[in-house]
Amino acid sequence: MATQSQTEINVPQEAPTLSAEQPQRRSERGWIAGIAIFLVFAGVAAFGIVARRHKGATVQAETAQLAVPSVSVVSPQHSASAQEIVLPGNVQPFVSAPIYSRTNGYLRRWYVDIGAHVKKGQLLAEIDTPEVDQQLEQSRSNLATAQANLKLAEITKNRYQGLLATHAVAQQDVDNAVGTYNANRTIVEADQANVKQLEVLQSFEKIYAPFDGIITARNTDIGALIASGNSGGVSTDLFHISQPGKLRVYVNVPEQYSQDAKPGMTADLTLAEFPGRKFQGKLVRTSEAINVATRTLIVEIDVDNPGGELLSGAYAQVHLKVDGQGSSYLLPVSALIFRSQGLQVAVVKNGNAVLTAVTPGRDFGDQIEIVSGLTGNDPVISNPPDSIVTGQKVQVVQPAAITGGGQ
């Protein structure tokens, strides 16, 4: 009984059954764990791929969006009818002349200086000309000798002609006497012309004012060597004289306004030294030709200046009233594109930039007038990029406003 009980205790009856199921359960658990791990890694990989694709699409969209430049546009505005254009002008005296010497010598004295008001014929300076004086004295002596020879030839001619009547001399002797007389008379005439020429040169020792005016320059002094203006060498004007009672103002009118610049129209002058004042002038003539270098028309405006307030050589602003350009527009200067094709602006059409050639008019500093090339309906890019081309996509932001204005 004891042995049987011991055997029953040491060897359980269900032990063989448990040992067969245990490896199977462990195998199933391993497969489940592996599948779970695989699913986890697969989910993580799928999530990463999806996130990366989404991020790539986002970056691509942002890149494409950034590739389209954002621009600000302005709407061209009609400029006011151009009642007046303001142009720079050069004020010059109506009559102006440099005064040269007509003879060589040394300045003996001068009588007027800069700013002196002189009358026509007034003595300005005297020149000492010793060479001319010596030549004149010699020429007068030669003339006296020639006149004495002429007198003797005349007496001989008359005597031979009297003797010819009595046949006391031959005809040949009479002809010789007459020929000698004629030759001496020609010598006298030549010497007289030489003396007269030297007397004229001697008269140039005195410098006189050619007209009423103001001495604006004195370029000589006592003792200075004077070279005549027609000697062919380097010569300097002794004085410069101008007549300021009436002034000429020369203005370069742009080609687009050349047809409006007609003789007879009035013009006002303003100068910085006379704030708030205007001086009225009159357009008297034009060059009737466009300068090919500047594309401008030169016009002359005459201004009366009886009091001498306006100074010759001054800078003036000339106000001309002209007809307005009906189809002109105002744009900011920053909207202009300067390229080899000429002046252009960038117009936005259907989200694309279109480069358009334009013709400028008046320049108002921060704005410029466009006289052709715009219709006024298309928005213009106010600050176009340097690399912009026709057909490039652009993104319009808040439109800019045009402030200020022209005339």
C-alpha angles and dihedrals in degrees: 000000000000093000093050093050091051091051093049091052097048097047113046117203099229098048098099092053095054094049092058097052098045099074090046093054092047090052092051091049091051092052092049092048092049092049090049092050091047091050091049093051091043091051092048091049093046091048090050093049093048092046092048092049091048091048091048091051090049092049091047091051092048091048091051090048093049091048089065107077119228112231137184117224136202130202114234111245126210110253118230116263104280102246092163140020123197118215134172117255137191115226113217133172117261091235124021131164140169114229116222132181118254093203139047123248144084128304108255097185142330126219106193135048135193114307094026116140108222136185128226110278095018114146111251104173145342128229126206109224110179094166093055091047091053093047091050092051091050092048091051090052090050089050092052091051092049091049091052091050090048091052092051091047090051092052091048092049093051092048094050092047089054093049091049089066090062092040090242093133134035123256089243092062090051092050091050091052092049091049092050090051093051092048092051091048090054091050090052091051091050092049090049090053090049091051091048091051092051091046089055090050089049089052088059087069085089118065115209132189110257094208143354111289150104126290104236098174139022113192102176142059140195113300095017117143109249122208119195116249092236097048093099095238132098109299133177126211111250094211139004118216129188136182109226100177088097126024135205119217117196117203132183106222116199115249095247090062097039094101090056095053101091129164110259098038118123126242133189125219125209124187131191092234091058105049114193094012130111128198116206121225139170130233104235105170145356133208089243089218135087115238105238092210099051101019089228137124117234112225131181122221120191119211126188112232107177095154094047093235094137114068123216114248092034124139115240138179112230119209112206124184111221137163115275126250104247097205101040124127137194122236133169113259089237089069093066121103116206112203139142090268089064134254112341143169129205114240122193114229122171092340093308130105117241119191111222128190114233138185117228125223127178120000114224097180104251092027135043134202117239112205099181140013100054132086097194094237102084122079113242123213107245097205109020118192116251091242097051116131136180112280095024114139115241135184115225117219129183107332115244123234126231111234129185118023150209131263 
